Amino acid sequence: MNKFRYIDRETLCKYDLSEEFLKTLSIEIKEIIPLRKVFVLITSNGKKILKMTDSKEKRINFIDDALKYIQKNYEDVLNYHRGKDGKIAHYFHENTYVILDMIEGREATFTNPLEIEICSKAIANMHKASKGIGENLSIDLVKENIGDNLAEAYKKAEEELKNIKIFVKRFRYRNRFDELFIENADKYIDQIKKTQELLALTNYSSLLKDIDKIVLCHNDLANHNFIIDGDKVKIIDFDYCKIDTRAIDIANFSLKAIKNNCYEMKKFKSIIDAYNSVNELDKEEIKLIYTIFNFPRDFYNISIGYYYKEKLWDYEVFESRLEDKLNKDVYRAEFLKDFIKEMKDYFY
């Protein structure tokens, strides 16, 4: 498969690839190739990635410092390329760019059980290498880059869906998306309430204070952010990383890996087993993962994306995806039942 065939034209059109800008990068560029939302630069010093970012310089420096901390004990993460002035961020007109060292390989395939296993171990190694990060970076950087509190996030989600429901019920005309939302809103609001109750039964507040469980969470562990080369796997794109309890990353990675396979319990258990072989999770962390799975993320995200206009999709895309997510959510319900049975040693 040609790894250069995936591009996001809308994003790439925002890049300024003028000769004036390229000269400011102080590297000899021989060729430029689009890849997803970035450009691959073929340079005299090897392949680099040119990436436009919305992050401020302080945030970029936090990611750089966090990766340097991890690399003391685990090298398989990306590196920023520094300019001759030693800085990472490049500013041109109103845009901010960074350059990354290119990591050769291919994207992970989450339908392959072996690749799921090595990705799980890579996450465990990354987390293990980032233990103590909150005590070793500057206090200001740490404070500004702590993950969202789940109790607050779930309460906000409940209120948002309630407000949207009131708003949509006032519509004189409702389209298919509106009707589907109204039909299902109460069900998912109740699920969010249950999620909050489950969270209250965990030791979540204690996990947030446990130095052995606070790590750098990647927060976007999709298959394209694992680059595989032989038996090696590297983790890239830390744009959304935060300092948080590691269970957050495991839950989010598991969701991405299993939800397109009908929430397969066998695959989930293989993720936990692989992670535990490197960096063992305890009972409270498994309970927190279960709690996160209870949150109706798909319904919430597409509702917010549609009604708050956070996504620029065509209406037909929204309607199709909502119907698809509603149809597939039955598998998540079954998975949650199986979770208690299959993982009972963690609950009793």
SEBA-67829 format. One line per field, with one value per residue (C-alpha): x, y, z. Coordinates in nm, 4 decimals. Example, Ala and Ser with C-alpha at 12.3 -4.5 7.8 and 13.67 -1.06 7.14 Angstrom:
x: [1.2300/1.3670]
y: [-0.4500/-0.1060]
z: [0.7800/0.7140]
END
This chain:
x: [0.0000/0.1290/0.1683/0.1606/-0.1906/-0.3731/-0.3988/-0.6224/-0.6480/-0.8383/-0.5647/-0.2749/-0.4089/-0.3481/0.0283/0.2494/0.5131/0.6507/1.0211/1.0382/0.9064/1.1118/1.4299/1.3546/1.3758/1.7531/1.7526/1.8169/1.4844/1.4949/1.1331/0.8017/0.5349/0.1864/0.0968/-0.2322/-0.2230/0.1537/0.4260/0.7242/1.0402/1.3163/1.6263/2.0024/1.9825/1.7210/1.3423/1.1622/0.7970/0.6689/0.3631/0.1413/0.0204/-0.2238/-0.0132/0.1534/0.5295/0.4906/0.2811/0.5347/0.8133/0.6142/0.5779/0.9496/1.0477/0.8091/0.9530/1.3081/1.2139/1.0670/1.3670/1.5954/1.4469/1.2495/1.3680/1.0784/0.8994/0.9307/1.1891/1.1538/1.4079/1.5654/1.6632/2.0071/1.8788/1.7984/1.4243/1.1514/0.8691/0.8874/0.6593/0.5550/0.2757/-0.0011/0.0981/0.3170/0.5123/0.7299/0.9676/0.9959/1.2440/1.0752/1.0170/1.0285/0.7788/0.4077/0.1001/-0.0131/-0.3062/-0.5535/-0.7116/-0.3826/-0.3691/0.0115/0.0280/-0.2287/0.0012/0.3193/0.1355/0.0051/0.3575/0.4841/0.2262/0.3280/0.6948/0.6136/0.4111/0.6805/0.9444/0.7299/0.6695/0.7686/0.7210/0.5039/0.7851/1.0616/0.9225/0.8664/0.5690/0.4139/0.4312/0.2848/-0.0074/-0.1023/-0.0867/-0.2799/-0.5625/-0.9274/-1.0978/-1.3422/-1.5982/-1.6170/-1.6129/-1.9000/-2.1094/-2.0537/-2.1483/-2.4759/-2.5663/-2.4745/-2.6973/-2.9836/-2.9480/-2.9296/-3.2439/-3.4343/-3.3027/-3.3956/-3.7445/-3.8192/-3.7513/-4.0573/-3.8998/-3.6756/-3.4592/-3.3664/-3.0641/-3.2812/-3.5382/-3.2726/-3.1179/-3.4500/-3.5369/-3.2081/-3.1106/-3.2738/-3.1163/-2.7670/-2.8189/-2.9070/-2.5890/-2.3849/-2.5510/-2.4592/-2.1020/-2.0812/-2.2096/-1.9523/-1.6762/-1.7782/-1.7342/-1.3750/-1.0675/-1.0272/-0.9176/-0.6513/-0.5264/-0.4729/-0.2359/-0.0475/0.2978/0.3365/0.0225/0.0600/0.2286/0.2359/-0.0875/-0.0763/-0.4567/-0.4692/-0.3515/-0.5058/-0.3433/-0.1755/0.0167/0.2038/0.4746/0.5938/0.9281/0.9952/0.9527/0.9934/0.7083/0.7385/0.4724/0.4223/0.2027/0.1880/-0.0217/-0.2942/-0.0728/-0.1400/-0.0122/-0.2788/-0.3485/-0.2392/-0.5801/-0.7080/-0.4688/-0.5383/-0.9144/-0.8928/-0.6521/-0.8717/-1.1789/-1.0023/-0.8715/-1.1915/-1.4974/-1.4713/-1.4540/-1.7867/-1.6158/-1.4397/-1.3649/-1.0816/-0.8978/-0.9512/-0.8115/-0.5080/-0.4449/-0.4588/-0.2409/0.0221/0.0276/0.0474/0.3458/0.5424/0.3655/0.0895/-0.2449/-0.4228/-0.7903/-0.8802/-0.7364/-0.9397/-1.2534/-1.1757/-1.1323/-1.4736/-1.6214/-1.4772/-1.6263/-1.9671/-1.9587/-2.1512/-1.8672/-1.9829/-2.3323/-2.1992/-1.9213/-2.1363/-2.4119/-2.1663/-1.9987/-2.3323/-2.5132/-2.2068/-2.0766/-1.7400/-1.7218/-1.7456/-1.8990/-2.1914/-2.5303/-2.5525/-2.2276/-2.3608/-2.6855/-2.5125/-2.2591/-2.5181/-2.7270/-2.4163/-2.3096/-2.6573/-2.6689/-2.3264/-2.3808/-2.5548/-2.2088/-2.0796/-2.3751/-2.2895/-1.9223/-1.9996/-2.1885/-1.9020/-1.6467/-1.7725/-1.7757/-1.4401/-1.2559/-1.4234/-1.0890/-1.0444/-1.3873/-1.4135]
y: [0.0000/0.3461/0.5287/0.8655/0.8280/0.9562/1.3342/1.5999/1.8601/2.1142/2.1230/2.1076/2.4087/2.6210/2.5603/2.8323/2.6549/2.9693/2.9967/3.2777/3.0528/2.7472/2.9540/3.0344/2.6626/2.6595/2.3091/2.2008/2.0672/1.8476/1.7325/1.7882/1.5135/1.5444/1.2877/1.3099/1.6585/1.7122/1.7317/1.4984/1.6921/1.5091/1.6960/1.6659/1.5487/1.2787/1.2843/1.5307/1.6095/1.9647/2.0130/2.3164/2.3437/2.5504/2.4977/2.7917/2.7896/2.7061/2.3997/2.2893/2.3229/2.1112/1.8303/1.8537/1.8424/1.5511/1.3502/1.4183/1.2887/0.9706/0.9165/0.8727/0.5239/0.4669/0.5844/0.4779/0.8132/1.0993/1.3799/1.7465/1.8876/2.2095/2.4983/2.6616/2.8980/2.5973/2.6625/2.4156/2.6459/2.8267/3.1275/3.2586/3.5085/3.3823/3.0148/2.8112/2.5118/2.2412/1.9985/1.6387/1.3677/1.1202/0.7737/0.5068/0.2229/0.1628/0.2279/-0.0390/-0.2610/-0.3043/-0.6080/-0.7936/-0.9437/-0.9462/-0.5779/-0.4999/-0.6793/-0.4939/-0.1602/-0.2367/-0.3127/0.0074/0.2079/0.0295/0.1104/0.4727/0.5033/0.3307/0.5689/0.8720/0.7879/1.0809/1.3281/1.5553/1.5998/1.6501/1.9161/2.2791/2.3405/2.5907/2.3515/2.0672/2.2764/2.3843/2.0323/1.8162/1.6065/1.6994/1.5847/1.3083/1.4018/1.7525/1.6293/1.3846/1.6437/1.8882/1.6214/1.5503/1.9200/1.9647/1.6804/1.8062/2.1564/2.0254/1.8195/2.1289/2.3208/2.0556/2.0034/2.3657/2.3068/2.3569/2.1241/1.8344/1.6390/1.2731/1.3529/1.5616/1.2833/1.0223/1.2503/1.3108/0.9378/0.8447/1.1456/1.0310/0.6872/0.8303/1.0991/0.8161/0.6347/0.9443/0.9610/0.5953/0.6693/0.9429/0.7009/0.4401/0.7005/0.7902/0.4231/0.4129/0.5522/0.8009/1.0880/0.8642/0.7522/1.1162/1.1499/0.8207/0.9022/0.5473/0.5811/0.9402/0.9405/1.1199/1.0114/1.0303/1.0738/0.9868/0.6264/0.5548/0.3006/0.5707/0.6960/0.3664/0.3236/-0.0345/-0.1319/-0.5050/-0.5963/-0.2350/0.0099/0.3832/0.6194/0.9535/1.2661/1.3808/1.6901/1.5923/1.4541/1.5405/1.4380/1.2053/0.8663/0.5932/0.4194/0.7038/0.6074/0.2350/0.2886/0.5211/0.2921/-0.0107/0.1683/0.2560/-0.0988/-0.2941/-0.0854/-0.1561/-0.5271/-0.5379/-0.4696/-0.8039/-0.9081/-1.1412/-0.8513/-0.6293/-0.8958/-0.9337/-0.5586/-0.5781/-0.8923/-0.7369/-0.4130/-0.6030/-0.8039/-0.4766/-0.2501/-0.4092/-0.2384/-0.2728/-0.3300/0.0362/0.1134/-0.1666/-0.0318/0.3128/0.1669/-0.0011/0.3330/0.5078/0.2400/0.3160/0.6720/0.6915/0.8639/0.8027/0.9470/1.2398/1.3275/1.3203/1.5188/1.7875/1.7806/1.8378/2.0834/2.2844/2.2774/2.1413/1.9240/2.0525/1.7344/1.7370/1.6694/1.3268/1.2250/1.3206/1.1326/0.8204/0.8152/0.8672/0.5778/0.3605/0.4435/0.3759/0.0383/-0.0634/0.0498/-0.2787/-0.4387/-0.1960/-0.2895/-0.6583/-0.5848/-0.4072/-0.7135/-0.9425/-0.7082/-0.7823/-1.1578/-1.1820/-0.9379/-1.0483/-1.0975/-0.7195/-0.6466/-0.8939]
z: [0.0000/-0.0912/0.2367/0.0588/-0.0828/0.2254/0.2119/0.3605/0.0854/0.2941/0.5575/0.3135/0.1220/0.4325/0.4181/0.2713/0.0628/-0.0938/-0.1647/0.0897/0.3680/0.2735/0.2918/0.6561/0.7422/0.6782/0.5295/0.1733/0.0410/-0.2698/-0.2877/-0.1077/-0.0811/0.0810/0.3483/0.5397/0.6979/0.6677/0.4049/0.3778/0.3015/0.1175/0.2356/0.2191/0.5832/0.5249/0.5341/0.7561/0.8305/0.7945/1.0123/1.0665/1.4252/1.6292/1.9419/2.1100/2.1658/2.5352/2.4492/2.1854/2.4412/2.6871/2.4315/2.3512/2.7196/2.7813/2.4916/2.6057/2.9508/2.8003/2.5740/2.8723/2.9109/2.5891/2.2489/2.0267/2.0055/1.7588/1.7675/1.6809/1.4377/1.5635/1.3425/1.3430/1.6110/1.8300/1.8208/1.7266/1.6119/1.2775/1.2257/0.8876/0.8378/1.0711/1.0727/1.3065/1.1777/1.3304/1.1620/1.2794/1.1967/0.9617/1.1059/0.8361/0.8364/0.7927/0.9997/1.2436/1.1491/1.4342/1.2682/1.3226/1.6771/1.6775/1.5967/1.8647/2.1104/2.0137/2.0152/2.3664/2.4840/2.3214/2.5184/2.8378/2.7752/2.6963/3.0165/3.2199/3.0872/3.1713/3.5376/3.7556/3.4713/3.6830/3.9339/3.6784/3.4429/3.5334/3.7608/3.5193/3.2229/3.4269/3.5561/3.2048/3.0614/3.3068/3.1598/3.1992/3.5169/3.4214/3.6857/3.5431/3.1831/3.2380/3.4208/3.1349/2.8777/3.0605/3.0646/2.6992/2.5814/2.7979/2.6514/2.2956/2.3565/2.4733/2.1731/1.9137/2.0578/1.9702/1.6006/1.3811/1.1260/1.2188/0.9786/1.0190/1.2378/1.4716/1.5015/1.5766/1.8364/2.0144/2.0059/2.1751/2.3878/2.7135/2.6871/2.6523/2.9138/3.1535/3.0488/3.1303/3.4724/3.5296/3.4198/3.6824/3.9459/3.8439/3.8560/4.2103/4.3073/4.1802/4.3509/4.0665/4.2909/4.4470/4.1046/4.0113/4.3066/4.2583/4.1218/3.9860/3.7758/3.6529/3.3124/2.9802/2.8122/2.4336/2.3957/2.0250/1.9980/1.6579/1.4266/1.2135/1.5168/1.5492/1.2869/1.2455/1.0969/1.1279/1.4940/1.6067/1.6676/1.7252/1.8568/1.6806/1.6933/2.0553/1.9773/2.2260/2.5027/2.8660/3.2049/3.3425/3.4933/3.2506/3.2539/3.0331/2.7527/2.7839/2.7700/2.4690/2.2828/2.3536/2.2207/1.8959/1.8584/1.9260/1.8407/1.4675/1.5482/1.7325/2.0660/2.0692/2.4275/2.3246/2.1627/2.4671/2.6998/2.4732/2.5084/2.8877/2.8973/2.6695/2.8688/3.1995/3.0758/3.0809/3.3283/3.5358/3.5939/3.9271/4.0098/4.0459/3.7034/3.5423/3.7138/3.5745/3.2242/3.2612/3.3662/3.0609/2.8335/2.9876/2.8620/2.5284/2.3473/1.9908/2.0420/2.2420/1.9960/1.6841/1.8554/1.9639/1.6220/1.4479/1.6729/1.7785/1.4182/1.5256/1.2123/0.8564/0.7134/0.4736/0.6346/0.4685/0.6379/0.9809/0.9295/0.7981/1.0797/1.3501/1.2170/1.1962/1.5523/1.6891/1.5117/1.6399/1.9971/2.0749/2.0650/2.3274/2.5513/2.5182/2.5770/2.9040/3.0263/2.9259/3.0840/3.4371/3.3697/3.1939/3.4203/3.7449/3.9221/3.9099/4.0563/4.3453]
END
